[in-house]
C-alpha cells in the first residue's frame, strides 16, 4: 500500500512538474498578437522586477507577469534591471527582454545637428531627450570648462557644438550631450588642423570664428573657400569684414531680428557689427561644420576683396571696389 502511494505521489509530482514546465514555457513565449512595430517602454529609476513585469504585461509585451519574474530569478538575479527607455518588439521572448534591461541596452535616438545653427537653435532639437530640458541646456551652454584648454576666452560653447548626427538615450543630461558634441569637435579639429591654423598665424578660436562667418555666408564647399579668401584678404589689409550674418546674430541675441536686415541695422551698436568694427567679431556666430572649418583653414589663393549674392543664391566675386559696384548693380539692384 505504501509503495503504491509512493508511486502515485511520484507520478503526480512528475505530472505537476511537467505541467509547470509547460506553463512556464507558454508564459515565456512571445504574446499571441505579434506586431512588427517597436514599442517604447521606460523603466523608471527604482522600478523593481515586480512593477516592471506588471508594466510589460499591461503593454502587451509579455503573456504573464509571474513567468517573467521566475525567469529573472533563474537566469539574471542578482543583477539589477537598469533604468532607461527601451524599444521592444512583441516578437521578443521575455528572457530576451530581461537580458536587454539587465545589460542596459537602452534605445538611442538619432539627433541631427545641422551646420550653421546657434546654440539657441540647437537647444530645442535635443531638449525633448534631456533629463534637465532646455534650462539644463542653457546652463551647460554657459559652462566653458570643457573647452578652456582650446579657447580660454570663450564665454559660452558657441562654435564648439559640432554639427553631426548623434545617438542619445532619453534622459541624458544636457552636460553629457554637450560634452559629446565638444568631443566630436576635438576629434575633427586634430593636430593637422591645429598646425594649419598656426601656419596662418591664427589659433583655434580665431579659425572657429572665421569658419562661423564662412558657414553663414555660403552653402557650397567651393564658395566657402572663396568667401574664406575674401575674409582672409580683408583681415590682412585691415578692411572691415562687412559680414551681414554678424549683424543678424547680434539682432537675434537681442530678440530683434525680423527676418531682414534694414538700413539702420548697419549702424547697430554691437561688437558683432562687422560694418562698424574691423577684425573678427568677439566670438563665433554659429556652430560651423567641417567644410566651413576647412575653408577657413585653406582659402583659395585669390585676391578677391568683395562678393555679392546673385539671383540663384551663388555669389559674384570681385577684386576691386569698382568691379564690386558693377556687380551690385547687376545682381542686387536689378533684383530689387
C-alpha positions as CSV (number, residue, x, y, z in Angstrom):
1,X,0.0,0.0,0.0
2,X,2.8,2.4,1.0
3,X,4.7,1.6,-2.2
4,X,1.6,2.3,-4.3
5,X,1.1,5.6,-2.6
6,X,4.8,6.5,-3.2
7,X,4.4,5.5,-6.9
8,X,1.2,7.6,-7.2
9,X,2.9,10.6,-5.5
10,X,5.9,10.3,-7.8
11,X,3.6,10.2,-10.9
12,X,1.7,13.2,-9.6
13,X,4.9,15.1,-9.0
14,X,6.1,14.3,-12.5
15,X,2.7,15.5,-13.9
16,X,2.8,18.7,-11.8
17,X,6.4,19.3,-12.9
18,X,5.6,18.7,-16.5
19,X,2.5,21.0,-16.3
20,X,4.6,23.6,-14.6
21,X,7.3,23.5,-17.3
22,X,4.6,23.7,-20.0
23,X,3.0,26.6,-18.1
24,X,6.4,28.3,-17.8
25,X,7.3,27.7,-21.4
26,X,4.0,29.1,-22.6
27,X,4.4,32.1,-20.3
28,X,7.9,32.7,-21.6
29,X,6.9,32.6,-25.3
30,X,6.0,35.8,-27.2
31,X,2.5,37.2,-26.9
32,X,-0.1,35.9,-29.4
33,X,-0.6,39.1,-31.3
34,X,2.9,39.7,-32.6
35,X,3.4,43.2,-34.1
36,X,6.4,44.2,-36.2
37,X,6.2,47.7,-34.7
38,X,8.6,48.7,-32.0
39,X,7.1,49.5,-28.6
40,X,8.9,52.1,-26.4
41,X,9.0,51.1,-22.8
42,X,10.5,53.1,-20.0
43,X,12.0,51.6,-16.8
44,X,11.9,54.3,-14.2
45,X,14.6,54.6,-11.5
46,X,13.9,52.4,-8.6
47,X,11.4,50.2,-10.5
48,X,11.8,46.6,-9.4
49,X,11.1,43.4,-11.2
50,X,7.6,43.0,-10.0
51,X,6.5,46.5,-11.1
52,X,8.4,46.1,-14.4
53,X,6.8,42.7,-15.1
54,X,3.3,44.2,-14.4
55,X,4.0,47.1,-16.8
56,X,5.3,44.8,-19.5
57,X,2.1,42.7,-19.2
58,X,-0.1,45.8,-19.4
59,X,1.7,46.9,-22.6
60,X,1.2,43.5,-24.2
61,X,4.9,42.7,-24.4
62,X,4.7,39.6,-22.3
63,X,1.9,37.0,-21.7
64,X,2.1,36.8,-18.0
65,X,3.8,38.5,-15.1
66,X,4.9,35.5,-12.9
67,X,6.8,33.6,-15.6
68,X,9.0,36.6,-16.3
69,X,9.7,37.0,-12.6
70,X,10.7,33.3,-12.3
71,X,12.9,33.7,-15.4
72,X,14.6,36.7,-13.8
73,X,15.3,34.7,-10.6
74,X,16.6,31.7,-12.6
75,X,18.8,33.5,-15.1
76,X,19.7,37.0,-14.0
77,X,19.4,37.5,-10.3
78,X,21.1,39.3,-8.5
79,X,21.8,41.6,-11.5
80,X,19.6,44.7,-11.5
81,X,17.3,46.0,-14.2
82,X,18.7,49.3,-15.5
83,X,16.5,52.4,-15.8
84,X,16.0,53.9,-19.2
85,X,14.0,53.8,-22.4
86,X,13.9,50.6,-24.4
87,X,12.5,49.7,-27.8
88,X,10.9,46.2,-27.7
89,X,9.1,44.1,-30.3
90,X,6.3,41.9,-29.2
91,X,8.1,39.1,-31.0
92,X,10.8,39.1,-28.4
93,X,10.8,36.4,-25.7
94,X,10.6,37.6,-22.1
95,X,14.2,36.3,-21.5
96,X,15.4,38.5,-24.3
97,X,13.6,41.4,-22.9
98,X,15.1,40.8,-19.5
99,X,18.6,40.5,-21.0
100,X,18.3,43.9,-22.7
101,X,17.1,45.5,-19.5
102,X,19.8,43.9,-17.3
103,X,22.5,44.9,-19.8
104,X,21.1,48.4,-20.2
105,X,20.7,48.3,-23.9
106,X,18.6,51.4,-24.0
107,X,17.2,52.9,-27.2
108,X,19.4,55.5,-28.8
109,X,17.6,58.3,-30.6
110,X,19.3,59.8,-33.6
111,X,19.6,63.6,-33.3
112,X,20.9,65.5,-36.3
113,X,22.5,68.9,-35.6
114,X,22.8,70.7,-38.9
115,X,25.7,73.0,-39.8
116,X,25.3,76.7,-39.0
117,X,22.9,76.6,-36.1
118,X,23.5,78.6,-32.9
119,X,23.4,77.1,-29.5
120,X,20.0,78.7,-29.0
121,X,18.7,76.9,-32.2
122,X,20.3,73.5,-31.2
123,X,18.6,73.5,-27.8
124,X,15.0,72.6,-29.0
125,X,16.4,69.7,-31.1
126,X,17.8,67.8,-28.2
127,X,15.7,69.2,-25.3
128,X,13.0,66.5,-25.6
129,X,15.6,63.9,-24.7
130,X,17.3,65.7,-21.9
131,X,16.7,64.9,-18.2
132,X,17.1,68.6,-17.4
133,X,15.4,70.0,-20.6
134,X,16.1,73.4,-22.2
135,X,17.0,75.1,-19.0
136,X,19.7,72.4,-18.4
137,X,21.0,73.0,-21.9
138,X,21.2,76.8,-21.3
139,X,23.2,76.1,-18.2
140,X,25.5,73.6,-19.9
141,X,25.9,76.0,-22.8
142,X,27.3,78.7,-20.5
143,X,29.8,76.3,-18.9
144,X,33.1,76.7,-20.8
145,X,35.3,74.5,-18.5
146,X,35.5,71.7,-21.1
147,X,36.8,74.0,-23.9
148,X,39.1,76.2,-21.7
149,X,42.2,74.4,-23.0
150,X,41.4,75.2,-26.6
151,X,39.6,78.5,-26.1
152,X,40.3,80.2,-22.8
153,X,38.5,83.4,-24.0
154,X,35.2,81.6,-24.7
155,X,32.1,83.0,-22.9
156,X,29.9,80.0,-23.9
157,X,30.1,76.9,-26.1
158,X,29.1,78.7,-29.3
159,X,31.2,77.4,-32.2
160,X,32.2,74.1,-30.4
161,X,28.9,72.1,-30.6
162,X,30.0,70.2,-33.7
163,X,27.3,69.6,-36.3
164,X,26.8,65.8,-36.6
165,X,24.1,63.1,-36.2
166,X,24.3,61.9,-32.6
167,X,22.8,58.9,-30.8
168,X,21.4,60.0,-27.4
169,X,19.4,57.9,-24.9
170,X,16.3,59.5,-23.4
171,X,17.2,61.0,-20.1
172,X,20.7,62.1,-21.0
173,X,21.9,65.2,-19.1
174,X,22.5,68.4,-21.1
175,X,26.1,68.3,-19.8
176,X,26.7,64.9,-21.3
177,X,25.0,65.9,-24.6
178,X,27.1,69.0,-25.0
179,X,30.2,67.1,-24.0
180,X,29.5,64.6,-26.8
181,X,29.4,67.5,-29.3
182,X,32.5,69.1,-27.9
183,X,34.3,65.7,-28.1
184,X,33.4,65.4,-31.7
185,X,34.8,68.9,-32.3
186,X,38.1,68.0,-30.7
187,X,38.2,64.8,-32.8
188,X,37.7,66.8,-36.0
189,X,40.0,69.7,-35.1
190,X,43.0,67.4,-34.9
191,X,46.7,68.2,-34.8
192,X,46.9,68.6,-38.5
193,X,44.3,71.3,-38.5
194,X,45.9,73.0,-35.5
195,X,49.2,73.0,-37.3
196,X,47.5,74.6,-40.4
197,X,45.9,77.3,-38.1
198,X,49.3,78.0,-36.7
199,X,50.8,78.4,-40.2
200,X,48.2,81.0,-40.9
201,X,49.1,82.9,-37.7
202,X,45.8,82.0,-36.1
203,X,44.6,80.0,-33.1
204,X,41.7,77.6,-32.9
205,X,39.4,80.3,-31.6
206,X,40.1,82.6,-34.5
207,X,39.6,79.8,-37.0
208,X,36.3,78.8,-35.5
209,X,35.1,82.4,-35.5
210,X,36.1,82.8,-39.1
211,X,34.6,79.4,-40.1
212,X,31.3,80.5,-38.5
213,X,31.2,83.6,-40.8
214,X,32.0,81.4,-43.8
215,X,29.3,78.9,-42.8
216,X,26.6,81.5,-42.7
217,X,27.6,83.2,-46.0
218,X,27.5,80.2,-48.3
219,X,26.1,76.7,-48.7
220,X,28.6,75.2,-51.1
221,X,32.1,73.9,-50.3
222,X,33.7,75.6,-53.3
223,X,32.2,79.0,-52.5
224,X,33.1,78.6,-48.8
225,X,36.8,78.6,-49.8
226,X,36.3,81.7,-52.0
227,X,34.5,83.6,-49.2
228,X,37.2,82.5,-46.8
229,X,39.7,84.1,-49.2
230,X,37.8,87.3,-49.2
231,X,37.8,87.4,-45.4
232,X,41.5,86.5,-45.1
233,X,42.4,89.2,-47.6
234,X,40.3,91.8,-45.8
235,X,41.8,90.8,-42.4
236,X,45.4,91.1,-43.8
237,X,44.6,94.6,-45.3
238,X,42.9,95.9,-42.2
239,X,39.5,96.2,-44.0
240,X,36.3,95.7,-42.2
241,X,34.6,92.3,-42.9
242,X,31.2,93.8,-43.7
243,X,29.5,90.5,-43.0
244,X,25.7,90.6,-42.8
245,X,25.3,87.4,-40.7
246,X,27.2,89.0,-37.8
247,X,24.5,91.7,-37.6
248,X,21.8,89.1,-37.8
249,X,23.5,87.2,-34.9
250,X,23.6,90.4,-32.8
251,X,19.9,91.1,-33.6
252,X,19.0,87.5,-32.7
253,X,20.8,87.8,-29.4
254,X,18.7,90.9,-28.6
255,X,15.5,89.3,-29.9
256,X,15.2,92.0,-32.5
257,X,15.7,90.1,-35.8
258,X,12.6,90.2,-38.0
259,X,13.9,88.2,-40.9
260,X,15.5,91.1,-42.9
261,X,18.4,93.5,-42.3
262,X,17.3,97.1,-42.5
263,X,19.5,100.1,-43.3
264,X,19.5,101.2,-39.7
265,X,20.8,97.8,-38.6
266,X,24.1,98.6,-40.3
267,X,24.8,101.0,-37.6
268,X,23.7,98.7,-34.8
269,X,25.8,99.3,-31.6
270,X,27.3,95.9,-31.2
271,X,30.8,94.4,-31.1
272,X,29.4,91.8,-33.6
273,X,28.7,94.6,-36.2
274,X,31.5,94.0,-38.7
275,X,30.4,97.0,-40.7
276,X,31.5,99.2,-37.7
277,X,34.3,97.2,-36.3
278,X,37.4,95.9,-38.1
279,X,38.7,92.4,-37.5
280,X,36.9,89.3,-36.3
281,X,33.8,89.6,-34.2
282,X,34.3,88.8,-30.5
283,X,33.0,85.2,-30.8
284,X,31.6,82.6,-33.3
285,X,28.1,83.4,-34.6
286,X,27.1,79.8,-35.2
287,X,28.5,76.2,-34.9
288,X,30.3,75.6,-38.2
289,X,30.7,72.3,-39.9
290,X,33.8,70.6,-41.3
291,X,33.6,72.2,-44.8
292,X,33.5,75.7,-43.3
293,X,36.4,74.9,-40.9
294,X,38.5,73.5,-43.7
295,X,37.6,76.5,-45.9
296,X,38.8,78.9,-43.1
297,X,42.0,76.9,-42.9
298,X,42.5,76.6,-46.7
299,X,41.2,79.7,-48.5
300,X,41.5,79.8,-52.3
301,X,44.6,81.7,-53.4
302,X,42.7,84.6,-55.0
303,X,42.9,88.4,-54.4
304,X,39.2,88.8,-54.1
305,X,38.0,91.5,-51.6
306,X,34.3,91.6,-52.3
307,X,31.4,89.3,-53.1
308,X,27.7,89.8,-53.8
309,X,24.8,87.3,-53.9
310,X,23.4,86.5,-57.3
311,X,19.8,85.6,-58.2
312,X,20.5,81.8,-57.9
313,X,22.0,82.1,-54.4
314,X,25.6,81.8,-55.5
315,X,28.0,84.8,-55.4
316,X,29.9,87.0,-57.7
317,X,33.5,87.8,-56.5
318,X,35.4,91.0,-57.3
319,X,39.0,92.2,-56.7
320,X,38.3,96.0,-56.8
321,X,35.5,98.2,-55.5
322,X,34.6,99.4,-59.0
323,X,34.1,95.8,-60.1
324,X,32.0,95.2,-56.9
325,X,29.8,98.2,-57.6
326,X,29.1,96.9,-61.1
327,X,28.2,93.5,-59.7
328,X,25.9,95.1,-57.1
329,X,24.1,97.0,-59.8
330,X,23.9,93.9,-62.0
331,X,22.6,91.5,-59.3
332,X,21.1,93.2,-56.3
333,X,19.6,96.5,-57.7
334,X,18.1,94.6,-60.6
335,X,16.5,92.1,-58.2
336,X,15.1,94.9,-56.1
